[in-house]
Amino acid sequence: MEVEVYPDSDVEDPDVKVCGICGDEGRKDLLVICSRCSDWAEHTYCMLKVPTKVPKGNWVCLECKVEEKSSNQRQDKIGRIDGNVKKQLL
């Protein structure tokens, strides 16, 4: 079965990224995409802390930063529990 593509269609291209803050493609050269989830993107001019230039290398969205922080805290707690259990056994 062949799928027809219409240029005036409301169906969005899944590869087109839009800013999660303003909801627009805007200046694609100033749109940064989360290197961890690849779902979130922000224009540098829409960010809470506006950088002077587009970040080079990896950029991580707030949601991924929060998830990483809570994951690290869980790992710290597990490490402390394991350490206490080991000390008690010795």
PDB file with SEQRES, HELIX, SHEET and CRYST1 records, atoms N, CA, C and O in Angstrom:
SEQRES   1 A   90  MET GLU VAL GLU VAL TYR PRO ASP SER ASP VAL GLU ASP          
SEQRES   2 A   90  PRO ASP VAL LYS VAL CYS GLY ILE CYS GLY ASP GLU GLY          
SEQRES   3 A   90  ARG LYS ASP LEU LEU VAL ILE CYS SER ARG CYS SER ASP          
SEQRES   4 A   90  TRP ALA GLU HIS THR TYR CYS MET LEU LYS VAL PRO THR          
SEQRES   5 A   90  LYS VAL PRO LYS GLY ASN TRP VAL CYS LEU GLU CYS LYS          
SEQRES   6 A   90  VAL GLU GLU LYS SER SER ASN GLN ARG GLN ASP LYS ILE          
SEQRES   7 A   90  GLY ARG ILE ASP GLY ASN VAL LYS LYS GLN LEU LEU              
HELIX    1 AA1 LYS A   28  LEU A   30  5                                   3    
HELIX    2 AA2 LEU A   62  LEU A   89  1                                  28    
SHEET    1 AA1 2 LEU A  31  ILE A  33  0                                        
SHEET    2 AA1 2 ALA A  41  HIS A  43 -1                                        
CRYST1    1.000    1.000    1.000  90.00  90.00  90.00 P 1           1          
ATOM      1  N   MET A   1       0.838  -1.182   0.000  1.00  0.00           N  
ATOM      2  CA  MET A   1       0.000   0.000   0.000  1.00  0.00           C  
ATOM      3  C   MET A   1       0.885   1.248   0.000  1.00  0.00           C  
ATOM      4  O   MET A   1       1.812   1.355   0.803  1.00  0.00           O  
ATOM      5  N   GLU A   2       0.604   2.165  -0.880  1.00  0.00           N  
ATOM      6  CA  GLU A   2       1.400   3.367  -1.007  1.00  0.00           C  
ATOM      7  C   GLU A   2       0.754   4.514  -0.229  1.00  0.00           C  
ATOM      8  O   GLU A   2      -0.466   4.676  -0.247  1.00  0.00           O  
ATOM      9  N   VAL A   3       1.574   5.294   0.443  1.00  0.00           N  
ATOM     10  CA  VAL A   3       1.077   6.427   1.219  1.00  0.00           C  
ATOM     11  C   VAL A   3       1.302   7.693   0.412  1.00  0.00           C  
ATOM     12  O   VAL A   3       2.405   7.949  -0.072  1.00  0.00           O  
ATOM     13  N   GLU A   4       0.239   8.483   0.272  1.00  0.00           N  
ATOM     14  CA  GLU A   4       0.360   9.743  -0.451  1.00  0.00           C  
ATOM     15  C   GLU A   4       0.745  10.845   0.523  1.00  0.00           C  
ATOM     16  O   GLU A   4       0.258  10.880   1.653  1.00  0.00           O  
ATOM     17  N   VAL A   5       1.612  11.739   0.089  1.00  0.00           N  
ATOM     18  CA  VAL A   5       2.042  12.866   0.911  1.00  0.00           C  
ATOM     19  C   VAL A   5       1.516  14.135   0.268  1.00  0.00           C  
ATOM     20  O   VAL A   5       1.707  14.370  -0.926  1.00  0.00           O  
ATOM     21  N   TYR A   6       0.855  14.944   1.073  1.00  0.00           N  
ATOM     22  CA  TYR A   6       0.303  16.202   0.592  1.00  0.00           C  
ATOM     23  C   TYR A   6       1.088  17.354   1.201  1.00  0.00           C  
ATOM     24  O   TYR A   6       1.241  17.410   2.421  1.00  0.00           O  
ATOM     25  N   PRO A   7       1.587  18.266   0.391  1.00  0.00           N  
ATOM     26  CA  PRO A   7       2.402  19.365   0.917  1.00  0.00           C  
ATOM     27  C   PRO A   7       1.666  20.272   1.895  1.00  0.00           C  
ATOM     28  O   PRO A   7       2.305  20.862   2.765  1.00  0.00           O  
ATOM     29  N   ASP A   8       0.352  20.404   1.786  1.00  0.00           N  
ATOM     30  CA  ASP A   8      -0.408  21.283   2.676  1.00  0.00           C  
ATOM     31  C   ASP A   8      -0.968  20.544   3.881  1.00  0.00           C  
ATOM     32  O   ASP A   8      -1.831  21.075   4.580  1.00  0.00           O  
ATOM     33  N   SER A   9      -0.498  19.339   4.135  1.00  0.00           N  
ATOM     34  CA  SER A   9      -1.008  18.514   5.222  1.00  0.00           C  
ATOM     35  C   SER A   9      -0.650  19.103   6.581  1.00  0.00           C  
ATOM     36  O   SER A   9       0.383  19.755   6.731  1.00  0.00           O  
ATOM     37  N   ASP A  10      -1.516  18.869   7.576  1.00  0.00           N  
ATOM     38  CA  ASP A  10      -1.266  19.296   8.947  1.00  0.00           C  
ATOM     39  C   ASP A  10      -0.374  18.311   9.693  1.00  0.00           C  
ATOM     40  O   ASP A  10       0.037  18.586  10.821  1.00  0.00           O  
ATOM     41  N   VAL A  11      -0.071  17.172   9.086  1.00  0.00           N  
ATOM     42  CA  VAL A  11       0.772  16.163   9.720  1.00  0.00           C  
ATOM     43  C   VAL A  11       2.201  16.679   9.751  1.00  0.00           C  
ATOM     44  O   VAL A  11       2.761  17.057   8.722  1.00  0.00           O  
ATOM     45  N   GLU A  12       2.791  16.690  10.964  1.00  0.00           N  
ATOM     46  CA  GLU A  12       4.136  17.225  11.109  1.00  0.00           C  
ATOM     47  C   GLU A  12       5.180  16.156  10.853  1.00  0.00           C  
ATOM     48  O   GLU A  12       4.955  14.976  11.120  1.00  0.00           O  
ATOM     49  N   ASP A  13       6.310  16.574  10.338  1.00  0.00           N  
ATOM     50  CA  ASP A  13       7.447  15.691  10.135  1.00  0.00           C  
ATOM     51  C   ASP A  13       8.021  15.368  11.519  1.00  0.00           C  
ATOM     52  O   ASP A  13       8.363  16.286  12.264  1.00  0.00           O  
ATOM     53  N   PRO A  14       8.134  14.082  11.878  1.00  0.00           N  
ATOM     54  CA  PRO A  14       8.614  13.735  13.217  1.00  0.00           C  
ATOM     55  C   PRO A  14      10.064  14.145  13.469  1.00  0.00           C  
ATOM     56  O   PRO A  14      10.486  14.231  14.622  1.00  0.00           O  
ATOM     57  N   ASP A  15      10.834  14.399  12.408  1.00  0.00           N  
ATOM     58  CA  ASP A  15      12.224  14.802  12.572  1.00  0.00           C  
ATOM     59  C   ASP A  15      12.379  16.303  12.801  1.00  0.00           C  
ATOM     60  O   ASP A  15      13.456  16.758  13.184  1.00  0.00           O  
ATOM     61  N   VAL A  16      11.333  17.066  12.575  1.00  0.00           N  
ATOM     62  CA  VAL A  16      11.394  18.506  12.769  1.00  0.00           C  
ATOM     63  C   VAL A  16      11.262  18.799  14.256  1.00  0.00           C  
ATOM     64  O   VAL A  16      10.280  18.412  14.890  1.00  0.00           O  
ATOM     65  N   LYS A  17      12.247  19.478  14.802  1.00  0.00           N  
ATOM     66  CA  LYS A  17      12.235  19.827  16.221  1.00  0.00           C  
ATOM     67  C   LYS A  17      11.709  21.243  16.389  1.00  0.00           C  
ATOM     68  O   LYS A  17      12.021  22.142  15.609  1.00  0.00           O  
ATOM     69  N   VAL A  18      10.903  21.415  17.427  1.00  0.00           N  
ATOM     70  CA  VAL A  18      10.418  22.748  17.784  1.00  0.00           C  
ATOM     71  C   VAL A  18      10.840  23.031  19.211  1.00  0.00           C  
ATOM     72  O   VAL A  18      11.093  22.112  19.990  1.00  0.00           O  
ATOM     73  N   CYS A  19      10.913  24.283  19.541  1.00  0.00           N  
ATOM     74  CA  CYS A  19      11.285  24.712  20.885  1.00  0.00           C  
ATOM     75  C   CYS A  19      10.184  24.309  21.862  1.00  0.00           C  
ATOM     76  O   CYS A  19       9.009  24.586  21.624  1.00  0.00           O  
ATOM     77  N   GLY A  20      10.560  23.661  22.954  1.00  0.00           N  
ATOM     78  CA  GLY A  20       9.602  23.247  23.974  1.00  0.00           C  
ATOM     79  C   GLY A  20       9.051  24.417  24.760  1.00  0.00           C  
ATOM     80  O   GLY A  20       8.064  24.263  25.479  1.00  0.00           O  
ATOM     81  N   ILE A  21       9.668  25.584  24.640  1.00  0.00           N  
ATOM     82  CA  ILE A  21       9.202  26.764  25.374  1.00  0.00           C  
ATOM     83  C   ILE A  21       8.251  27.594  24.523  1.00  0.00           C  
ATOM     84  O   ILE A  21       7.134  27.885  24.952  1.00  0.00           O  
ATOM     85  N   CYS A  22       8.682  27.982  23.312  1.00  0.00           N  
ATOM     86  CA  CYS A  22       7.831  28.838  22.473  1.00  0.00           C  
ATOM     87  C   CYS A  22       6.977  28.042  21.492  1.00  0.00           C  
ATOM     88  O   CYS A  22       6.019  28.577  20.934  1.00  0.00           O  
ATOM     89  N   GLY A  23       7.315  26.760  21.276  1.00  0.00           N  
ATOM     90  CA  GLY A  23       6.523  25.919  20.385  1.00  0.00           C  
ATOM     91  C   GLY A  23       6.736  26.180  18.910  1.00  0.00           C  
ATOM     92  O   GLY A  23       5.929  25.753  18.085  1.00  0.00           O  
ATOM     93  N   ASP A  24       7.812  26.877  18.562  1.00  0.00           N  
ATOM     94  CA  ASP A  24       8.068  27.247  17.178  1.00  0.00           C  
ATOM     95  C   ASP A  24       9.427  26.707  16.736  1.00  0.00           C  
ATOM     96  O   ASP A  24      10.320  26.504  17.558  1.00  0.00           O  
ATOM     97  N   GLU A  25       9.577  26.477  15.428  1.00  0.00           N  
ATOM     98  CA  GLU A  25      10.883  26.090  14.898  1.00  0.00           C  
ATOM     99  C   GLU A  25      11.849  27.257  15.010  1.00  0.00           C  
ATOM    100  O   GLU A  25      13.008  27.088  15.389  1.00  0.00           O  
ATOM    101  N   GLY A  26      11.358  28.441  14.674  1.00  0.00           N  
ATOM    102  CA  GLY A  26      12.158  29.655  14.793  1.00  0.00           C  
ATOM    103  C   GLY A  26      13.523  29.532  14.156  1.00  0.00           C  
ATOM    104  O   GLY A  26      13.666  28.961  13.075  1.00  0.00           O  
ATOM    105  N   ARG A  27      14.520  30.064  14.824  1.00  0.00           N  
ATOM    106  CA  ARG A  27      15.903  30.032  14.339  1.00  0.00           C  
ATOM    107  C   ARG A  27      16.515  28.671  14.635  1.00  0.00           C  
ATOM    108  O   ARG A  27      16.951  28.407  15.755  1.00  0.00           O  
ATOM    109  N   LYS A  28      16.544  27.816  13.629  1.00  0.00           N  
ATOM    110  CA  LYS A  28      17.074  26.461  13.815  1.00  0.00           C  
ATOM    111  C   LYS A  28      18.541  26.471  14.223  1.00  0.00           C  
ATOM    112  O   LYS A  28      19.007  25.544  14.885  1.00  0.00           O  
ATOM    113  N   ASP A  29      19.271  27.511  13.834  1.00  0.00           N  
ATOM    114  CA  ASP A  29      20.689  27.594  14.201  1.00  0.00           C  
ATOM    115  C   ASP A  29      20.876  27.892  15.684  1.00  0.00           C  
ATOM    116  O   ASP A  29      21.974  27.726  16.215  1.00  0.00           O  
ATOM    117  N   LEU A  30      19.808  28.333  16.360  1.00  0.00           N  
ATOM    118  CA  LEU A  30      19.868  28.612  17.794  1.00  0.00           C  
ATOM    119  C   LEU A  30      19.019  27.628  18.598  1.00  0.00           C  
ATOM    120  O   LEU A  30      18.718  27.876  19.766  1.00  0.00           O  
ATOM    121  N   LEU A  31      18.634  26.517  17.978  1.00  0.00           N  
ATOM    122  CA  LEU A  31      17.833  25.484  18.630  1.00  0.00           C  
ATOM    123  C   LEU A  31      18.762  24.360  19.086  1.00  0.00           C  
ATOM    124  O   LEU A  31      19.423  23.718  18.270  1.00  0.00           O  
ATOM    125  N   VAL A  32      18.803  24.129  20.407  1.00  0.00           N  
ATOM    126  CA  VAL A  32      19.639  23.053  20.936  1.00  0.00           C  
ATOM    127  C   VAL A  32      18.741  21.901  21.356  1.00  0.00           C  
ATOM    128  O   VAL A  32      17.649  22.111  21.884  1.00  0.00           O  
ATOM    129  N   ILE A  33      19.216  20.674  21.116  1.00  0.00           N  
ATOM    130  CA  ILE A  33      18.438  19.467  21.383  1.00  0.00           C  
ATOM    131  C   ILE A  33      19.119  18.693  22.501  1.00  0.00           C  
ATOM    132  O   ILE A  33      20.343  18.558  22.514  1.00  0.00           O  
ATOM    133  N   CYS A  34      18.331  18.188  23.432  1.00  0.00           N  
ATOM    134  CA  CYS A  34      18.874  17.419  24.552  1.00  0.00           C  
ATOM    135  C   CYS A  34      19.645  16.213  24.029  1.00  0.00           C  
ATOM    136  O   CYS A  34      19.127  15.426  23.237  1.00  0.00           O  
ATOM    137  N   SER A  35      20.877  16.079  24.476  1.00  0.00           N  
ATOM    138  CA  SER A  35      21.713  14.974  24.012  1.00  0.00           C  
ATOM    139  C   SER A  35      21.378  13.664  24.719  1.00  0.00           C  
ATOM    140  O   SER A  35      21.834  12.601  24.297  1.00  0.00           O  
ATOM    141  N   ARG A  36      20.590  13.728  25.788  1.00  0.00           N  
ATOM    142  CA  ARG A  36      20.239  12.509  26.502  1.00  0.00           C  
ATOM    143  C   ARG A  36      18.934  11.920  25.972  1.00  0.00           C  
ATOM    144  O   ARG A  36      18.902  10.745  25.605  1.00  0.00           O  
ATOM    145  N   CYS A  37      17.860  12.701  25.923  1.00  0.00           N  
ATOM    146  CA  CYS A  37      16.552  12.154  25.521  1.00  0.00           C  
ATOM    147  C   CYS A  37      16.212  12.428  24.061  1.00  0.00           C  
ATOM    148  O   CYS A  37      15.389  11.715  23.486  1.00  0.00           O  
ATOM    149  N   SER A  38      16.810  13.421  23.455  1.00  0.00           N  
ATOM    150  CA  SER A  38      16.562  13.836  22.068  1.00  0.00           C  
ATOM    151  C   SER A  38      15.112  14.249  21.810  1.00  0.00           C  
ATOM    152  O   SER A  38      14.732  14.473  20.661  1.00  0.00           O  
ATOM    153  N   ASP A  39      14.303  14.351  22.860  1.00  0.00           N  
ATOM    154  CA  ASP A  39      12.906  14.752  22.701  1.00  0.00           C  
ATOM    155  C   ASP A  39      12.720  16.247  22.921  1.00  0.00           C  
ATOM    156  O   ASP A  39      11.827  16.851  22.326  1.00  0.00           O  
ATOM    157  N   TRP A  40      13.534  16.841  23.751  1.00  0.00           N  
ATOM    158  CA  TRP A  40      13.351  18.232  24.139  1.00  0.00           C  
ATOM    159  C   TRP A  40      14.343  19.107  23.403  1.00  0.00           C  
ATOM    160  O   TRP A  40      15.506  18.742  23.229  1.00  0.00           O  
ATOM    161  N   ALA A  41      13.872  20.263  22.974  1.00  0.00           N  
ATOM    162  CA  ALA A  41      14.731  21.248  22.324  1.00  0.00           C  
ATOM    163  C   ALA A  41      14.326  22.632  22.810  1.00  0.00           C  
ATOM    164  O   ALA A  41      13.165  22.867  23.146  1.00  0.00           O  
ATOM    165  N   GLU A  42      15.285  23.540  22.846  1.00  0.00           N  
ATOM    166  CA  GLU A  42      15.027  24.920  23.249  1.00  0.00           C  
ATOM    167  C   GLU A  42      15.872  25.857  22.403  1.00  0.00           C  
ATOM    168  O   GLU A  42      17.018  25.557  22.068  1.00  0.00           O  
ATOM    169  N   HIS A  43      15.282  27.001  22.064  1.00  0.00           N  
ATOM    170  CA  HIS A  43      16.083  28.056  21.453  1.00  0.00           C  
ATOM    171  C   HIS A  43      16.937  28.664  22.566  1.00  0.00           C  
ATOM    172  O   HIS A  43      16.500  28.757  23.713  1.00  0.00           O  
ATOM    173  N   THR A  44      18.128  29.067  22.225  1.00  0.00           N  
ATOM    174  CA  THR A  44      18.972  29.694  23.245  1.00  0.00           C  
ATOM    175  C   THR A  44      18.322  30.975  23.770  1.00  0.00           C  
ATOM    176  O   THR A  44      18.500  31.323  24.938  1.00  0.00           O  
ATOM    177  N   TYR A  45      17.580  31.671  22.928  1.00  0.00           N  
ATOM    178  CA  TYR A  45      16.937  32.917  23.350  1.00  0.00           C  
ATOM    179  C   TYR A  45      15.664  32.693  24.160  1.00  0.00           C  
ATOM    180  O   TYR A  45      15.103  33.650  24.692  1.00  0.00           O  
ATOM    181  N   CYS A  46      15.195  31.451  24.264  1.00  0.00           N  
ATOM    182  CA  CYS A  46      14.020  31.136  25.085  1.00  0.00           C  
ATOM    183  C   CYS A  46      14.412  30.561  26.448  1.00  0.00           C  
ATOM    184  O   CYS A  46      13.573  30.461  27.342  1.00  0.00           O  
ATOM    185  N   MET A  47      15.681  30.186  26.608  1.00  0.00           N  
ATOM    186  CA  MET A  47      16.138  29.557  27.849  1.00  0.00           C  
ATOM    187  C   MET A  47      16.035  30.510  29.031  1.00  0.00           C  
ATOM    188  O   MET A  47      16.141  31.727  28.875  1.00  0.00           O  
ATOM    189  N   LEU A  48      15.826  29.942  30.220  1.00  0.00           N  
ATOM    190  CA  LEU A  48      15.742  30.729  31.447  1.00  0.00           C  
ATOM    191  C   LEU A  48      17.034  31.508  31.662  1.00  0.00           C  
ATOM    192  O   LEU A  48      17.006  32.700  31.970  1.00  0.00           O  
ATOM    193  N   LYS A  49      18.170  30.823  31.498  1.00  0.00           N  
ATOM    194  CA  LYS A  49      19.474  31.476  31.558  1.00  0.00           C  
ATOM    195  C   LYS A  49      20.003  31.512  30.130  1.00  0.00           C  
ATOM    196  O   LYS A  49      20.510  30.512  29.624  1.00  0.00           O  
ATOM    197  N   VAL A  50      19.884  32.649  29.495  1.00  0.00           N  
ATOM    198  CA  VAL A  50      20.245  32.786  28.080  1.00  0.00           C  
ATOM    199  C   VAL A  50      21.764  32.767  27.930  1.00  0.00           C  
ATOM    200  O   VAL A  50      22.450  33.656  28.434  1.00  0.00           O  
ATOM    201  N   PRO A  51      22.295  31.746  27.232  1.00  0.00           N  
ATOM    202  CA  PRO A  51      23.748  31.703  27.006  1.00  0.00           C  
ATOM    203  C   PRO A  51      24.160  32.723  25.950  1.00  0.00           C  
ATOM    204  O   PRO A  51      23.335  33.170  25.152  1.00  0.00           O  
ATOM    205  N   THR A  52      25.422  33.082  25.951  1.00  0.00           N  
ATOM    206  CA  THR A  52      25.901  34.051  24.965  1.00  0.00           C  
ATOM    207  C   THR A  52      26.050  33.423  23.582  1.00  0.00           C  
ATOM    208  O   THR A  52      26.054  34.127  22.572  1.00  0.00           O  
ATOM    209  N   LYS A  53      26.175  32.080  23.541  1.00  0.00           N  
ATOM    210  CA  LYS A  53      26.281  31.382  22.259  1.00  0.00           C  
ATOM    211  C   LYS A  53      25.697  29.981  22.416  1.00  0.00           C  
ATOM    212  O   LYS A  53      25.440  29.530  23.532  1.00  0.00           O  
ATOM    213  N   VAL A  54      25.490  29.301  21.299  1.00  0.00           N  
ATOM    214  CA  VAL A  54      24.957  27.939  21.304  1.00  0.00           C  
ATOM    215  C   VAL A  54      25.977  27.038  21.994  1.00  0.00           C  
ATOM    216  O   VAL A  54      27.154  27.041  21.633  1.00  0.00           O  
ATOM    217  N   PRO A  55      25.527  26.259  22.997  1.00  0.00           N  
ATOM    218  CA  PRO A  55      26.470  25.370  23.691  1.00  0.00           C  
ATOM    219  C   PRO A  55      27.097  24.355  22.743  1.00  0.00           C  
ATOM    220  O   PRO A  55      26.407  23.754  21.919  1.00  0.00           O  
ATOM    221  N   LYS A  56      28.410  24.169  22.865  1.00  0.00           N  
ATOM    222  CA  LYS A  56      29.114  23.163  22.065  1.00  0.00           C  
ATOM    223  C   LYS A  56      29.078  21.857  22.831  1.00  0.00           C  
ATOM    224  O   LYS A  56      29.096  21.855  24.062  1.00  0.00           O  
ATOM    225  N   GLY A  57      29.029  20.756  22.119  1.00  0.00           N  
ATOM    226  CA  GLY A  57      29.014  19.453  22.773  1.00  0.00           C  
ATOM    227  C   GLY A  57      27.631  19.094  23.272  1.00  0.00           C  
ATOM    228  O   GLY A  57      26.628  19.408  22.632  1.00  0.00           O  
ATOM    229  N   ASN A  58      27.582  18.443  24.406  1.00  0.00           N  
ATOM    230  CA  ASN A  58      26.314  17.952  24.942  1.00  0.00           C  
ATOM    231  C   ASN A  58      25.564  19.027  25.712  1.00  0.00           C  
ATOM    232  O   ASN A  58      26.157  19.825  26.439  1.00  0.00           O  
ATOM    233  N   TRP A  59      24.256  19.032  25.539  1.00  0.00           N  
ATOM    234  CA  TRP A  59      23.360  19.887  26.312  1.00  0.00           C  
ATOM    235  C   TRP A  59      22.256  18.976  26.833  1.00  0.00           C  
ATOM    236  O   TRP A  59      21.718  18.161  26.083  1.00  0.00           O  
ATOM    237  N   VAL A  60      21.916  19.109  28.109  1.00  0.00           N  
ATOM    238  CA  VAL A  60      20.917  18.245  28.731  1.00  0.00           C  
ATOM    239  C   VAL A  60      19.762  19.102  29.221  1.00  0.00           C  
ATOM    240  O   VAL A  60      19.972  20.119  29.883  1.00  0.00           O  
ATOM    241  N   CYS A  61      18.535  18.687  28.894  1.00  0.00           N  
ATOM    242  CA  CYS A  61      17.343  19.435  29.287  1.00  0.00           C  
ATOM    243  C   CYS A  61      17.107  19.312  30.800  1.00  0.00           C  
ATOM    244  O   CYS A  61      17.680  18.442  31.456  1.00  0.00           O  
ATOM    245  N   LEU A  62      16.272  20.177  31.332  1.00  0.00           N  
ATOM    246  CA  LEU A  62      15.995  20.212  32.765  1.00  0.00           C  
ATOM    247  C   LEU A  62      15.424  18.890  33.259  1.00  0.00           C  
ATOM    248  O   LEU A  62      15.819  18.411  34.322  1.00  0.00           O  
ATOM    249  N   GLU A  63      14.510  18.295  32.515  1.00  0.00           N  
ATOM    250  CA  GLU A  63      13.902  17.027  32.931  1.00  0.00           C  
ATOM    251  C   GLU A  63      14.953  15.928  33.067  1.00  0.00           C  
ATOM    252  O   GLU A  63      14.921  15.157  34.026  1.00  0.00           O  
ATOM    253  N   CYS A  64      15.872  15.852  32.128  1.00  0.00           N  
ATOM    254  CA  CYS A  64      16.931  14.843  32.203  1.00  0.00           C  
ATOM    255  C   CYS A  64      17.892  15.142  33.348  1.00  0.00           C  
ATOM    256  O   CYS A  64      18.393  14.218  33.989  1.00  0.00           O  
ATOM    257  N   LYS A  65      18.160  16.436  33.617  1.00  0.00           N  
ATOM    258  CA  LYS A  65      19.020  16.801  34.745  1.00  0.00           C  
ATOM    259  C   LYS A  65      18.390  16.367  36.059  1.00  0.00           C  
ATOM    260  O   LYS A  65      19.073  15.823  36.926  1.00  0.00           O  
ATOM    261  N   VAL A  66      17.083  16.606  36.212  1.00  0.00           N  
ATOM    262  CA  VAL A  66      16.370  16.224  37.427  1.00  0.00           C  
ATOM    263  C   VAL A  66      16.377  14.709  37.581  1.00  0.00           C  
ATOM    264  O   VAL A  66      16.603  14.194  38.676  1.00  0.00           O  
ATOM    265  N   GLU A  67      16.130  13.994  36.483  1.00  0.00           N  
ATOM    266  CA  GLU A  67      16.130  12.534  36.519  1.00  0.00           C  
ATOM    267  C   GLU A  67      17.512  11.997  36.912  1.00  0.00           C  
ATOM    268  O   GLU A  67      17.616  11.057  37.700  1.00  0.00           O  
ATOM    269  N   GLU A  68      18.564  12.598  36.361  1.00  0.00           N  
ATOM    270  CA  GLU A  68      19.929  12.172  36.682  1.00  0.00           C  
ATOM    271  C   GLU A  68      20.246  12.427  38.154  1.00  0.00           C  
ATOM    272  O   GLU A  68      20.855  11.588  38.819  1.00  0.00           O  
ATOM    273  N   LYS A  69      19.831  13.585  38.657  1.00  0.00           N  
ATOM    274  CA  LYS A  69      20.097  13.931  40.053  1.00  0.00           C  
ATOM    275  C   LYS A  69      19.392  12.962  40.991  1.00  0.00           C  
ATOM    276  O   LYS A  69      19.995  12.495  41.957  1.00  0.00           O  
ATOM    277  N   SER A  70      18.116  12.647  40.723  1.00  0.00           N  
ATOM    278  CA  SER A  70      17.387  11.729  41.593  1.00  0.00           C  
ATOM    279  C   SER A  70      17.952  10.319  41.495  1.00  0.00           C  
ATOM    280  O   SER A  70      17.954   9.586  42.484  1.00  0.00           O  
ATOM    281  N   SER A  71      18.428   9.930  40.326  1.00  0.00           N  
ATOM    282  CA  SER A  71      19.050   8.623  40.151  1.00  0.00           C  
ATOM    283  C   SER A  71      20.345   8.542  40.960  1.00  0.00           C  
ATOM    284  O   SER A  71      20.619   7.531  41.606  1.00  0.00           O  
ATOM    285  N   ASN A  72      21.137   9.616  40.919  1.00  0.00           N  
ATOM    286  CA  ASN A  72      22.384   9.662  41.688  1.00  0.00           C  
ATOM    287  C   ASN A  72      22.104   9.605  43.182  1.00  0.00           C  
ATOM    288  O   ASN A  72      22.835   8.952  43.927  1.00  0.00           O  
ATOM    289  N   GLN A  73      21.045  10.289  43.629  1.00  0.00           N  
ATOM    290  CA  GLN A  73      20.688  10.267  45.047  1.00  0.00           C  
ATOM    291  C   GLN A  73      20.263   8.867  45.471  1.00  0.00           C  
ATOM    292  O   GLN A  73      20.612   8.418  46.562  1.00  0.00           O  
ATOM    293  N   ARG A  74      19.513   8.175  44.615  1.00  0.00           N  
ATOM    294  CA  ARG A  74      19.115   6.799  44.932  1.00  0.00           C  
ATOM    295  C   ARG A  74      20.343   5.903  45.040  1.00  0.00           C  
ATOM    296  O   ARG A  74      20.434   5.068  45.939  1.00  0.00           O  
ATOM    297  N   GLN A  75      21.290   6.081  44.114  1.00  0.00           N  
ATOM    298  CA  GLN A  75      22.516   5.277  44.135  1.00  0.00           C  
ATOM    299  C   GLN A  75      23.325   5.549  45.400  1.00  0.00           C  
ATOM    300  O   GLN A  75      23.904   4.629  45.979  1.00  0.00           O  
ATOM    301  N   ASP A  76      23.367   6.822  45.832  1.00  0.00           N  
ATOM    302  CA  ASP A  76      24.077   7.171  47.068  1.00  0.00           C  
ATOM    303  C   ASP A  76      23.447   6.476  48.267  1.00  0.00           C  
ATOM    304  O   ASP A  76      24.153   5.941  49.121  1.00  0.00           O  
ATOM    305  N   LYS A  77      22.108   6.483  48.330  1.00  0.00           N  
ATOM    306  CA  LYS A  77      21.406   5.841  49.443  1.00  0.00           C  
ATOM    307  C   LYS A  77      21.658   4.339  49.440  1.00  0.00           C  
ATOM    308  O   LYS A  77      21.885   3.744  50.494  1.00  0.00           O  
ATOM    309  N   ILE A  78      21.619   3.728  48.269  1.00  0.00           N  
ATOM    310  CA  ILE A  78      21.866   2.286  48.165  1.00  0.00           C  
ATOM    311  C   ILE A  78      23.294   1.982  48.614  1.00  0.00           C  
ATOM    312  O   ILE A  78      23.528   1.004  49.324  1.00  0.00           O  
ATOM    313  N   GLY A  79      24.240   2.811  48.204  1.00  0.00           N  
ATOM    314  CA  GLY A  79      25.637   2.623  48.601  1.00  0.00           C  
ATOM    315  C   GLY A  79      25.809   2.728  50.102  1.00  0.00           C  
ATOM    316  O   GLY A  79      26.546   1.943  50.700  1.00  0.00           O  
ATOM    317  N   ARG A  80      25.129   3.703  50.727  1.00  0.00           N  
ATOM    318  CA  ARG A  80      25.228   3.858  52.175  1.00  0.00           C  
ATOM    319  C   ARG A  80      24.601   2.673  52.891  1.00  0.00           C  
ATOM    320  O   ARG A  80      25.137   2.195  53.891  1.00  0.00           O  
ATOM    321  N   ILE A  81      23.472   2.198  52.388  1.00  0.00           N  
ATOM    322  CA  ILE A  81      22.809   1.040  53.003  1.00  0.00           C  
ATOM    323  C   ILE A  81      23.696  -0.183  52.871  1.00  0.00           C  
ATOM    324  O   ILE A  81      23.886  -0.912  53.844  1.00  0.00           O  
ATOM    325  N   ASP A  82      24.241  -0.422  51.687  1.00  0.00           N  
ATOM    326  CA  ASP A  82      25.135  -1.562  51.470  1.00  0.00           C  
ATOM    327  C   ASP A  82      26.358  -1.447  52.365  1.00  0.00           C  
ATOM    328  O   ASP A  82      26.777  -2.441  52.958  1.00  0.00           O  
ATOM    329  N   GLY A  83      26.938  -0.262  52.476  1.00  0.00           N  
ATOM    330  CA  GLY A  83      28.119  -0.050  53.313  1.00  0.00           C  
ATOM    331  C   GLY A  83      27.823  -0.336  54.774  1.00  0.00           C  
ATOM    332  O   GLY A  83      28.644  -0.950  55.455  1.00  0.00           O  
ATOM    333  N   ASN A  84      26.658   0.099  55.279  1.00  0.00           N  
ATOM    334  CA  ASN A  84      26.279  -0.138  56.669  1.00  0.00           C  
ATOM    335  C   ASN A  84      26.061  -1.626  56.915  1.00  0.00           C  
ATOM    336  O   ASN A  84      26.461  -2.154  57.952  1.00  0.00           O  
ATOM    337  N   VAL A  85      25.435  -2.292  55.973  1.00  0.00           N  
ATOM    338  CA  VAL A  85      25.165  -3.730  56.132  1.00  0.00           C  
ATOM    339  C   VAL A  85      26.491  -4.489  56.176  1.00  0.00           C  
ATOM    340  O   VAL A  85      26.666  -5.393  56.993  1.00  0.00           O  
ATOM    341  N   LYS A  86      27.420  -4.120  55.299  1.00  0.00           N  
ATOM    342  CA  LYS A  86      28.728  -4.791  55.264  1.00  0.00           C  
ATOM    343  C   LYS A  86      29.474  -4.574  56.584  1.00  0.00           C  
ATOM    344  O   LYS A  86      30.081  -5.512  57.101  1.00  0.00           O  
ATOM    345  N   LYS A  87      29.441  -3.365  57.136  1.00  0.00           N  
ATOM    346  CA  LYS A  87      30.123  -3.080  58.386  1.00  0.00           C  
ATOM    347  C   LYS A  87      29.532  -3.898  59.517  1.00  0.00           C  
ATOM    348  O   LYS A  87      30.267  -4.386  60.376  1.00  0.00           O  
ATOM    349  N   GLN A  88      28.210  -4.057  59.533  1.00  0.00           N  
ATOM    350  CA  GLN A  88      27.558  -4.814  60.587  1.00  0.00           C  
ATOM    351  C   GLN A  88      27.916  -6.303  60.512  1.00  0.00           C  
ATOM    352  O   GLN A  88      28.017  -6.976  61.538  1.00  0.00           O  
ATOM    353  N   LEU A  89      28.105  -6.808  59.295  1.00  0.00           N  
ATOM    354  CA  LEU A  89      28.424  -8.226  59.123  1.00  0.00           C  
ATOM    355  C   LEU A  89      29.862  -8.527  59.519  1.00  0.00           C  
ATOM    356  O   LEU A  89      30.169  -9.655  59.906  1.00  0.00           O  
ATOM    357  N   LEU A  90      30.740  -7.550  59.432  1.00  0.00           N  
ATOM    358  CA  LEU A  90      32.157  -7.788  59.750  1.00  0.00           C  
ATOM    359  C   LEU A  90      32.355  -7.757  61.199  1.00  0.00           C  
ATOM    360  O   LEU A  90      33.477  -7.935  61.672  1.00  0.00           O  
TER     361      LEU A  90                                                      
END                                                                             
